[in-house]
């Protein structure tokens, strides 16, 4: 199963297999027009992914928690 950004700019990867999840998120980010965004929805806080974004793309992106609850994490 693969996820796609919906009309509300949400990429929900909670049901996406872990083996493809990071690649899908990175591809979605690479495909964004400059200045655009998406909201990532995951079942847990993806700290290793955040570390990767901060290390490789620090000047090109931001990471804003919209929700950090027990059932879902939403990051813009």
C-alpha positions, 0 to 999 in steps of 0.5 A: 500500500502506498500513500499519497498527499490528498487535497488537504496536503496530508500524507497519512503513512500510518498504514504504509509498510515500514519498508517503504515509509521513509522513501515515500516521505522523502519522495513526497518532499523532493516532489514539492514545489519550493515553498510548499508543504505537506502534513505528515501523519504517522502512528509515532514520532519519526525522530530518525526521519527528523534527524535525517531532514535536519542533517541533510536539508536544514536550510530547506525545510522546517518541522512543526508538530501540529499534534503529538498524541498517543494515536497520531503524530501530525507534522507540517 
